[in-house]
């Protein structure tokens, strides 16, 4: 199943994408895709429904973030072997965990706003996943029993705030609009090859990032098991799992987003995102989900 949220900010409706790529309104079955509904009982309810009888939503409508109000947005740093090599850094012996503030979550085609006083706003195409069943100290073998599905993420990052303003990465990862997710969740049963997915990101038509999820140092199973030993994972919690080479800070000279650029990114079978980049001084509104 491909699950998404369609509508203006604050008015999104839960939807499923049918075989003809129509958005079918799921509002008669559930209120939203959020921590209360992103679970396997909901998937079973949808699977038992005749979606062909559900009303269609306008295909030209805005696509919202595929998860509403997650309680956690966890990031994994330096998790691609080729990205670590790009930076001449040692391969981590354990996953590097950071948090993205949940207020950063936006839709897959919403603007990215360069923060006030930022000169180092960067891009990162990543594979994301959402938890569908509570996980505490789960084994690697049982880890995927707790994953509901996968989606595309742009882990937008402000490098100066991330690396030069204290010991934690969080303050450079959680600015408003720094967490575009979607366009949809694809349930794990429809993505068995999640560790062999091609990834890309372009800025103004120039290919910046090319990679494949097979380059992950710690695979999804390992990440779920490891994180569940550090915290309880709950339905609706989301995680982005690291980025391939080609981020702006590692270019020579470094290349960062200033405003006025167009960023397009995608992962096999997970669709694409398309963002206009807006400088702080030019913004008219901040989009929050």
Order of alpha helices (4+ residues) and beta strands (2+ residues): beta-beta-beta-alpha-beta-beta-alpha-beta-beta-beta-beta-beta-beta-beta-alpha-beta-beta-beta-beta-alpha-beta-beta-beta
